[in-house]
């Protein structure tokens, strides 16, 4: 740290508060002042080395709360601020420009004229003005005064009711930006300032807007993209972070690519869903090969073993935190969907190991993952503190039964653990044990059937080991899987008993849990369509024995013949029938209603929508569901190929040429 004092040892998210007594309770939420001006509170320490109490509730922020960015020069804070302010419609306030506009001098000129003491006094005064006079709807890029003297006091106070994001970047890239030939000076500066910045902030972001040198240095998966589109991924991740921590919806229209899940229930309520764990050190090993690893998985999570991290970093110091943050954002840049983190020891730990695990957990919350999985036997007080400090992150309680009790899944303690997770405030619970025989899989299924209805949170049960593989054909929610990429690049880090998604799907069909079906594309000129080739290749890659065919027709009436076929799985409808087919469906998605055209038909095996999620099962067609996915294709294409400088705003105009169903989807 700048003053030479050690980093505070308290495991927290950085939003520390001054010590309080029972009679001196403090308000850490938003000020009742509608302008969200900071209200006077007991003075925090001027230096962040004082041990202080942590108030987790302060991590819940008003959607209009201003956001401060801190970090050393060259980390790209100004660029990130432009992205966030444009996407959210917030004002942008940059310390460099603000200093010049206020004083009429650059920092260097001001220091030369008034001396270091006068410069520091002015720097801190302007920082205070930036923070206190702009409490709402502003992205504030803080200058060096944020970590100097009383500047820390103002930032400390500001962080009680506002997000403060610590921005990092690869030292080589920072050195290139600053014109330094040697990155060692940058690394020393990061080492000195990192603990202070983390102490004064409550979230952090690693800026991967890199070029060749950084890409090579970090084995990143982004180095083959044009710079404008590398920035696109950075924009996506950063704006998502800001929206998550402020509780705002992602801006629309925006340039953020998202997965369309508008016609399907949430994965935790959908049959046969998969969770792909990616070990922390496998991200470092696999690099580029991880891109699009989530194409078929419903959820991806970064698997963090506190034991393995401690083997490499005996102390969970700034270097360990930098490494974890970098690997998280490298993996996040490789996938399109949400990313979670699992920090599970899987065995009883000493007090020292538990303390290390807590530090890892608190640091993971600074990254605002979609969900964080943690041991239920962490202890009631530590677990309660993690849940209270979760911010926007959902907490999944995990219990690994290592008792090898003869009662197995009939052990009443397992049900008690599930209810304990719910009582503690977890958003879901996962219980797993090593299967001793094939019969254990039926016991696991029966356990879930008996216990899940008694809970208000999702319950996931898993059997591990070779005997547990049979559970893939009878379990239904978030089965853990692996990927050929991980088997290739990190064989020592992957559980060999895990199946790939392709293998898991093959197990479902070969055991007759799911049925082979046929699908097709329907239109009056589809004989040369590429859709059959693409879909059939996708089926083969995913382990699904389906067939996709072209169905050429000049009349919409021929669709009715498919409704009497029990093996009919669904259909793509193309020109000229997209609008005409609306009259044939019994149900339609909101998007199809708004557009007035349908390009996807899904047969329902019930007269209502109950069977919408239960697909890949043959039977009489009782009703038809219509959807429109054209708008997804158009939107994804635009969002993927517009650089941040050309981002869509409310004043953006577009030209749509055409008047058919695709044109209607483009307009809507």
Secondary structure by P-SEA (a helix, b strand, c coil): ccccccccccccccccccccccccccccccccccccccccccccccccccccccccccccccccbbbbbbbccccaaaaaaaaaaaaacbbbbbaaaaaaaaccccaaaaaaaccaaaaaaaaaaaaaaaaaaccccccccccccccccaaaaaaaaaaccbbbbbbbccaaaaaaaaccccaaaaaaaaaacaaaaaaaccbbbbbcccccaaaaacccccccccaaaaaaaaaaaaaaaaaaaacccccccccccccccccccccccccbbbbbbbcaaaaaacccccccccccccbbbbbbcaaaaaaacccccaaaaaaaaaaaaaaaaacccbbbbbbcccccccaaaaaaaaaaaaaaaaacccbbbbbccccaaaaaaaaaacccbbbbbbbbcccccccccccaaaaaaaaaaaaacccbbbbbbbbcccaaaaaaaaaaaaccccccbbbbbbbbccccccccccccccccccccccccccccccccccccaaaaaaaaaaaccccccccccccccccccaaaaaaaaaaaaacccbbbbbbbbccccccccccccccccbbbbccccccccccccccccaaaaaaccccbbbbbccccccccccccccccccbbbbbbaaaaaaaaaaaacccccccccccbbbbbccccaaaaaaac
